[in-house]
Amino acid sequence: MITYSATLDVPRPLAQHLAALLQVSRRERGSRRGRRALTPFRQAVLVLRWFRQGTALTALAHDAGISIATGYRYLHEGIDVLAAQAPELADVLSDRLATDRTHVILDGTLIPTDRVRETTIGTKGTPVHLWYSGKHRRFGANVQFISTADGCPLWVSQSLPGSTHDLTAARAHGITGALYAAAAQGLLTLADQGYQGVGIGIHTPTKAPADGNTLDADTACRNTLLTSLRCLGERAAALLTTRWKVLDRITLCPNRIGSIVKAALVLTQFEHAGRY
């Protein structure tokens, strides 16, 4: 057997912050002092290794000297305490309005997962895989997010099965109503063509005519301007998925994806504090 030292490229203050949250959670659960296998800080390191490196739970549990079952329980505790810190959409939009921001960006992404057998009835009346995204051609969960004008993530939704269309997901989460209210106060939203027809205050590019005709010069120019501004929002999803390797493919229950992404958002915002 070979042993070696490793360094986790996560700021120590982030681990200390998570440890403090875990300590509060333990008090609320009524955990007696000295009865846990890991200290809050060591538990925080376990959780952060999973998020940052996607390390298998078997390895995390072995390194920590705990059982795999305890490792899973500690991991889920960490996910939950982080997800509970995620901002609410109403608070995010109020803050944007209070700081006189011009717009936010709405977009959706697919968080890949293992194959899920659950099926539903598709639009053509035939069974389809509920968690399979035809757009992305893989299994996963649809997650909506709001970002700043320069692509910093502000808010993420809970997850829906990957077969869900972005516009359907935005309506299901109540995002559209919140954005309408913000638009009435001067905060506009930019989105891609997948949200076309969503409503006033949410600006999307105009689709090319189906009859083969081309868009007029003014509309084409508007599309170019919208796309050049909206595309910066894709950086928000990239900040989450490239920083936290576990989002490359979730191997836990797909119903946990929403909480996992919310937890990743909290970690990202802590690391980028001051840029919002």
N, C-alpha and C positions, 0 to 999 in steps of 0.2 A: 504494500500500500504506500502511495506517495502523498505526502501532505505538502501544502504550499500556502503562502499568504496571498491575499487578494485585496484590492481596493475598490470600494463602491463609489463611483463618480457622482455622488449626490451630496449637496452641501450638508454639513453636520447640523446647522441650525434647523434644516428641514426635518431631520431625524429627531431632533430634540422637540420640535413642535409636534410631530406625530406622537412621540412618547408622552407628551403632556396631555394630548387628547385621549390617549389610551388610559392614562392614569385616572383622568376624570371619569371615563367610561367604567373603569373597574370600581370606582367608588360608588357610582350610580347602580351598578350591578350588585353591590354588597360583597365584593370579593375581599376576603380577609387577607391581611398583609402576610407575605411569606408563603402563601398557599398556591401561587402560580409558578409554573415551570420556568418561565422567562420573566425577566424584568420588563417594564414598559419599553425601555430603550432597545433591548435585544429583540423584543417583538416588533418594534418599529423597523429595525434593520431587516428582519425577515420579510416584512411587508414590502419594504422599498426594494429589496433584491428581486422580489417577484415582479414588481412593476417595472423596474429599470432593466432587468436582464432577462425576464421571463424564465427564471430558474425553476426547474421542476420541484414540486412540493416534496418529493422523496428526498431530493438533495438538501432542500432547506431544512427539513425535519432532522435529517441525519446530522447536518452541521450544527444545529441547535441542540441536539441531544434529546429530542422529543419524539413522540410517536407521530405517524402520518396523520392520524385522526386529530390530534392536538394541533398539528401544523395547519390543517384546514380550518379548524375552529379559530385559531389565532389570525389566520389570513382574513377570514370573513369578518372578524371583529374590526380589523384594520380598515378593510374596505368600507364598512358601515360608518365608522367614526369619521372617515374622510368625506364620504358622500354626503353626510349630514351637514358638512360645512359648505357645500356647494351653494352658490347664490341663487335666489329665486328670480324668475324672469321679470316680474314687476319691479323688483329692486334694481336690477340691472338697467332697465329702461329709464327708471326715475333718475338714476345717477347720470346716465347719458344726457338726459334733458337738463339736469341741474348744472352740468358743465358745458352746456351750449354746444354739444356735438351735432354735426350736420346729418349723419346717417350711421346706420349699422348694416351689417351684411348677414343675410340668412342663407344657410346652405345645409346640405345633408351629406352624410357619409355612411359607408358600410363598414362595420366592425366585423371582420371575418370570425367564423367559429367552425367547430367541427360539424360534420354532416348531422342534420336533425331529420328524423323520419316523419315528423308531424306534417300532415297534408291539409289542404283546404280546397275549395272549389274555385277554379279560376274564372275569368270573365267569359271564357268560351264554354263553361259548363263542365269542364274536365278537371280531374284532381291534379293539383300541383303541389310542390313542396312549399310549405308555408314560409320556411326560413331561407329559401333560395331566391337570390336576386338575379333576374334575367339580365338586368343592365350590367351588373358586375360579373355575372357568370360564376358565382360562388355562393356558399352558404354564409349567412351572417345576420346582423341586426342593423336596422335603420336607426340612425341617431341624428337628430337635428341640432344645429348649433348656431349661436349668434356670436359675431365677432366685431371687433372695432374696425374702423376704416382701414387700418394698416395691418389687419390680420391677427390680432391677439384674441384668443378665445375668451368670451365673456360669460357664456351660459351654454349648457348642453341639456338636452331633453332626456327623458327615460327612453328605453329602447323599444322598438317594435320589430316584428319579423321582417326579414330582408325583402320579402315580396311586396312590402308596403311602398307605395309611391310617395315621393317627397311631399307633394302637395297634400295628399291624404294624411300623412304623418303630421304635417304642420297644423292641419285643422284638428286632428285628433288630440294633439297636445294643447290646444287652445292658443297656439302661438299667433295665429292670424288676428284674433280679436285684440290681443295685447299690442300687436304692431299697428293695428288700425288706430287705437287710442293714442299711441305715441305719435303717429303721423299727424293726427289732428292737432297735436301740440308742437309740431315742427320737426320731429325726428323721423326722417324717411328711412326706408329699408331697400336695399338692393339685393336682387336674387337672380338666379339663372332661369333659363326657359322652362325648366321643370315646374316652376311655380306660376306660369302664365295664367292669368285670369283669377289670381288669388284675391285681388281687390285694390281699392284706392290706397295709395301711400306705400305700396310695395312695388317697386319698379323692376320690370323684367324686359329683356330684349324681345323685339318683335320677331316672330318666326317668319321664315321665307314663305311666300305663297305656295300652296300645294299645286297650283296649276302650272308651275314652272316659270312664272314671271319673276322678275327681280324686284327688290325693294327700291323705293325711291331714294334719292340721295340723302334727304333729311333723315329718313328713318334709318338708313344704313349708318349714317354718322352717329345718330343717337345710340344705336346698338354697339358701335365701336367704343364710344365713351363709357357706356354702362359696363361693358365687358372689361375694359381696362381698369375700372374702379372695383368692380365686383370680384374679379379674379384674385385680388389681394386677400379676400376672405378665405381662400383655400389654404392659405398659410396657417390658419388657426387649426384646421384638422391635422396638418402636417406637424405642427408643434406638439400635438398630443401623440400622434401615432409613431413619429420617429423618435421622440424622447423616451416614451414608455413602451418598451419592446413587447410587453405582454399584449398590447393591442394589435399586434400583427396577427394573432389568432388566439381567440379565447377558448380554453379547454374546459372551463367551468360551465355550469348550467347557463344556457343562453338568456334565461330570464334575469341573470345577474349582470348582464352587460351594461345596462343603464347605470347601475350603481358603480360599476368599475370605471366607466368613462367619467362619471361625475367625480369620482375620487382622483382620477388622473387630471381632471381640470383643476381641482384644488391644489394638487402638487405643482402643476404648471404655473398657476397664478402665484403661488408662494415663491417659486424660483424667479419669476419675472415681476415681482412686486415693484411698483413705481413706474411701470411702463403703461399703465392704464389711465 
